């Protein structure tokens, strides 16, 4: 009887540990996807020399993926235009009940 109780307790603990690990890994993957999207957006804006169509397409694509993308021109030098690109995404771990917004910032030249 003692072995059966120990088996059930150990099984429940293992399931809880595996579930925590799965949620942690999946939230890490969501972070990596957001960072990948941000770097791809920076590359698109740089390759298009700040085309308004590319910027609007990137904003629309971000909304489809559940992100919020802000692109604002920043004039550091008179002859060159820089773009401040900010991506806001939701970071959550459902098992722990935490949810917050994270932000990735960068500049496109």
LOPA-756953 format. One line per field, with one value per atom (N, C-alpha, C): atom name; x negated, y, z negated; residue number from 1; residue in one letter. Coordinates in steps of 0.02 Angstrom, whole numbers. Layout:
# LOPA-756953
at c(CA|...)
x c(X|...)
y c(Y|...)
z c(Z|...)
i c(NUM|...)
aa c(a|...)
***
This chain:
# LOPA-756953
at c(N|CA|C|N|CA|C|N|CA|C|N|CA|C|N|CA|C|N|CA|C|N|CA|C|N|CA|C|N|CA|C|N|CA|C|N|CA|C|N|CA|C|N|CA|C|N|CA|C|N|CA|C|N|CA|C|N|CA|C|N|CA|C|N|CA|C|N|CA|C|N|CA|C|N|CA|C|N|CA|C|N|CA|C|N|CA|C|N|CA|C|N|CA|C|N|CA|C|N|CA|C|N|CA|C|N|CA|C|N|CA|C|N|CA|C|N|CA|C|N|CA|C|N|CA|C|N|CA|C|N|CA|C|N|CA|C|N|CA|C|N|CA|C|N|CA|C|N|CA|C|N|CA|C|N|CA|C|N|CA|C|N|CA|C|N|CA|C|N|CA|C|N|CA|C|N|CA|C|N|CA|C|N|CA|C|N|CA|C|N|CA|C|N|CA|C|N|CA|C|N|CA|C|N|CA|C|N|CA|C|N|CA|C|N|CA|C|N|CA|C|N|CA|C|N|CA|C|N|CA|C|N|CA|C|N|CA|C|N|CA|C|N|CA|C|N|CA|C|N|CA|C|N|CA|C|N|CA|C|N|CA|C|N|CA|C|N|CA|C|N|CA|C|N|CA|C|N|CA|C|N|CA|C|N|CA|C|N|CA|C|N|CA|C|N|CA|C|N|CA|C|N|CA|C|N|CA|C|N|CA|C|N|CA|C|N|CA|C|N|CA|C|N|CA|C|N|CA|C|N|CA|C|N|CA|C|N|CA|C|N|CA|C|N|CA|C|N|CA|C|N|CA|C|N|CA|C|N|CA|C|N|CA|C|N|CA|C|N|CA|C|N|CA|C|N|CA|C|N|CA|C)
x c(-41|0|-43|-98|-143|-174|-191|-222|-173|-110|-59|-52|-50|-44|-106|-164|-226|-227|-203|-200|-155|-96|-50|-78|-108|-137|-194|-237|-293|-268|-215|-187|-158|-123|-95|-150|-202|-258|-292|-302|-333|-290|-225|-180|-183|-185|-189|-255|-310|-375|-378|-353|-352|-309|-251|-206|-240|-273|-309|-364|-400|-453|-424|-369|-338|-316|-284|-262|-321|-374|-434|-466|-472|-502|-459|-393|-349|-351|-355|-359|-427|-479|-544|-543|-506|-499|-460|-408|-371|-416|-460|-507|-554|-578|-623|-587|-524|-486|-477|-464|-457|-522|-577|-643|-660|-643|-654|-613|-549|-507|-534|-558|-586|-648|-693|-753|-737|-688|-667|-636|-597|-567|-620|-670|-726|-761|-773|-806|-764|-698|-654|-654|-651|-650|-717|-771|-837|-844|-820|-827|-784|-728|-683|-697|-747|-765|-706|-669|-615|-552|-536|-476|-413|-367|-305|-264|-264|-226|-253|-319|-350|-335|-338|-324|-252|-205|-135|-121|-153|-145|-172|-227|-256|-210|-179|-132|-72|-46|11|-7|-66|-89|-97|-121|-129|-61|-12|56|85|71|95|65|2|-32|-19|18|33|-17|-59|-108|-84|-116|-105|-171|-172|-234|-227|-276|-279|-343|-336|-393|-390|-442|-443|-509|-507|-569|-606|-671|-713|-769|-774|-825|-884|-935|-996|-1042|-1048|-1088|-1041|-1058|-1014|-1009|-1064|-1063|-1042|-1038|-1018|-957|-913|-853|-856|-845|-843|-772|-755|-688|-694|-656|-652|-596|-613|-564|-555|-492|-476|-422|-437|-390|-368|-302|-274|-236|-251|-218|-202|-155|-134|-177|-203|-244|-203|-190|-148|-172|-160|-169|-103|-61|7|10|-35|-33|-41|-83|-95|-47|-10|38|7|-52|-85|-76|-65|-60|-83|-129|-153|-173|-180|-200|-276|-307|-379|-390|-447|-462|-531|-536|-600|-609|-667|-679|-740|-740|-796|-791|-845|-848|-863|-828|-841|-873|-923|-958|-938)
y c(-59|0|63|60|117|132|81|90|122|105|134|209|229|300|338|310|342|349|298|300|356|364|416|486|494|558|576|528|540|556|522|535|605|627|694|747|736|784|787|730|729|765|755|789|864|886|958|987|952|975|979|928|928|985|996|1049|1117|1128|1192|1201|1149|1153|1168|1137|1149|1222|1249|1319|1366|1351|1393|1393|1335|1330|1364|1356|1388|1463|1490|1563|1588|1549|1567|1567|1520|1518|1579|1600|1660|1721|1725|1781|1779|1721|1715|1734|1715|1733|1809|1841|1914|1948|1924|1953|1942|1884|1869|1916|1926|1971|2042|2064|2131|2140|2092|2098|2094|2054|2051|2117|2147|2212|2266|2265|2313|2304|2242|2227|2250|2239|2261|2337|2372|2445|2472|2442|2463|2449|2391|2372|2416|2440|2481|2555|2573|2643|2682|2649|2682|2692|2647|2652|2649|2695|2697|2634|2606|2545|2487|2480|2427|2436|2497|2510|2492|2512|2497|2422|2388|2315|2281|2306|2277|2288|2346|2360|2314|2305|2260|2188|2166|2098|2088|2139|2135|2128|2164|2159|2090|2060|1991|1942|1953|1908|1924|1977|1995|2041|2073|2120|2191|2239|2309|2338|2367|2392|2468|2504|2577|2593|2629|2651|2727|2760|2833|2856|2902|2928|2972|2963|3002|3033|3098|3131|3148|3108|3122|3166|3147|3186|3212|3268|3298|3257|3225|3188|3115|3090|3021|3019|2972|2964|2897|2900|2840|2828|2765|2747|2711|2735|2702|2651|2587|2532|2500|2500|2473|2419|2360|2304|2287|2288|2271|2205|2158|2093|2070|2024|1999|1938|1940|1886|1853|1789|1757|1686|1666|1597|1576|1541|1526|1485|1440|1396|1436|1488|1529|1589|1600|1654|1723|1727|1791|1813|1878|1906|1979|1996|2065|2081|2145|2167|2179|2155|2166|2208|2241|2287|2273|2274|2267|2332|2363|2426|2420|2458|2458|2515|2526|2579|2549|2573|2554|2614|2602|2657|2662)
z c(0|0|0|-38|-42|26|63|129|178|174|219|206|143|126|150|139|162|238|272|345|369|339|359|343|286|267|314|328|374|444|466|532|536|485|485|485|447|446|514|545|612|663|661|709|698|636|622|646|637|660|736|769|842|869|837|859|851|795|785|838|852|903|972|990|1055|1061|1009|1011|1014|978|979|1048|1078|1144|1197|1192|1243|1236|1176|1170|1195|1186|1215|1291|1319|1392|1417|1380|1400|1398|1349|1346|1406|1423|1480|1545|1552|1612|1616|1559|1559|1578|1551|1568|1641|1667|1738|1782|1764|1802|1801|1743|1736|1780|1779|1820|1894|1913|1983|2005|1961|1976|1985|1941|1949|2016|2035|2099|2158|2154|2209|2217|2160|2164|2190|2168|2193|2268|2290|2360|2405|2379|2420|2414|2374|2362|2331|2289|2253|2293|2337|2378|2334|2345|2306|2315|2376|2389|2348|2345|2306|2232|2208|2138|2121|2165|2152|2157|2205|2210|2147|2120|2059|1999|1995|1941|1946|2007|2017|2000|2020|2004|1929|1895|1822|1789|1812|1783|1793|1851|1864|1815|1796|1750|1677|1663|1595|1562|1602|1577|1590|1557|1571|1594|1654|1684|1693|1666|1675|1713|1768|1807|1812|1789|1794|1822|1869|1898|1847|1845|1801|1843|1843|1883|1838|1843|1806|1848|1911|1958|2012|2041|2091|2155|2175|2237|2229|2168|2155|2110|2124|2084|2048|1983|1942|1920|1908|1885|1819|1770|1705|1710|1699|1706|1638|1616|1550|1558|1534|1537|1467|1456|1390|1398|1355|1358|1287|1282|1218|1199|1138|1112|1056|1064|1013|998|936|915|885|925|902|838|828|770|705|708|650|647|700|701|709|738|749|821|829|896|893|936|939|1010|1023|1089|1088|1140|1148|1210|1211|1266|1293|1360|1394|1435|1426|1459|1505|1559|1604|1653|1690|1740|1808|1859|1928|1962|2001|2035|2107)
i c(1|1|1|2|2|2|3|3|3|4|4|4|5|5|5|6|6|6|7|7|7|8|8|8|9|9|9|10|10|10|11|11|11|12|12|12|13|13|13|14|14|14|15|15|15|16|16|16|17|17|17|18|18|18|19|19|19|20|20|20|21|21|21|22|22|22|23|23|23|24|24|24|25|25|25|26|26|26|27|27|27|28|28|28|29|29|29|30|30|30|31|31|31|32|32|32|33|33|33|34|34|34|35|35|35|36|36|36|37|37|37|38|38|38|39|39|39|40|40|40|41|41|41|42|42|42|43|43|43|44|44|44|45|45|45|46|46|46|47|47|47|48|48|48|49|49|49|50|50|50|51|51|51|52|52|52|53|53|53|54|54|54|55|55|55|56|56|56|57|57|57|58|58|58|59|59|59|60|60|60|61|61|61|62|62|62|63|63|63|64|64|64|65|65|65|66|66|66|67|67|67|68|68|68|69|69|69|70|70|70|71|71|71|72|72|72|73|73|73|74|74|74|75|75|75|76|76|76|77|77|77|78|78|78|79|79|79|80|80|80|81|81|81|82|82|82|83|83|83|84|84|84|85|85|85|86|86|86|87|87|87|88|88|88|89|89|89|90|90|90|91|91|91|92|92|92|93|93|93|94|94|94|95|95|95|96|96|96|97|97|97|98|98|98|99|99|99|100|100|100|101|101|101|102|102|102|103|103|103|104|104|104|105|105|105|106|106|106|107|107|107|108|108|108|109|109|109)
aa c(x|x|x|x|x|x|x|x|x|x|x|x|x|x|x|x|x|x|x|x|x|x|x|x|x|x|x|x|x|x|x|x|x|x|x|x|x|x|x|x|x|x|x|x|x|x|x|x|x|x|x|x|x|x|x|x|x|x|x|x|x|x|x|x|x|x|x|x|x|x|x|x|x|x|x|x|x|x|x|x|x|x|x|x|x|x|x|x|x|x|x|x|x|x|x|x|x|x|x|x|x|x|x|x|x|x|x|x|x|x|x|x|x|x|x|x|x|x|x|x|x|x|x|x|x|x|x|x|x|x|x|x|x|x|x|x|x|x|x|x|x|x|x|x|x|x|x|x|x|x|x|x|x|x|x|x|x|x|x|x|x|x|x|x|x|x|x|x|x|x|x|x|x|x|x|x|x|x|x|x|x|x|x|x|x|x|x|x|x|x|x|x|x|x|x|x|x|x|x|x|x|x|x|x|x|x|x|x|x|x|x|x|x|x|x|x|x|x|x|x|x|x|x|x|x|x|x|x|x|x|x|x|x|x|x|x|x|x|x|x|x|x|x|x|x|x|x|x|x|x|x|x|x|x|x|x|x|x|x|x|x|x|x|x|x|x|x|x|x|x|x|x|x|x|x|x|x|x|x|x|x|x|x|x|x|x|x|x|x|x|x|x|x|x|x|x|x|x|x|x|x|x|x|x|x|x|x|x|x|x|x|x|x|x|x|x|x|x|x|x|x|x|x|x|x|x|x)
***
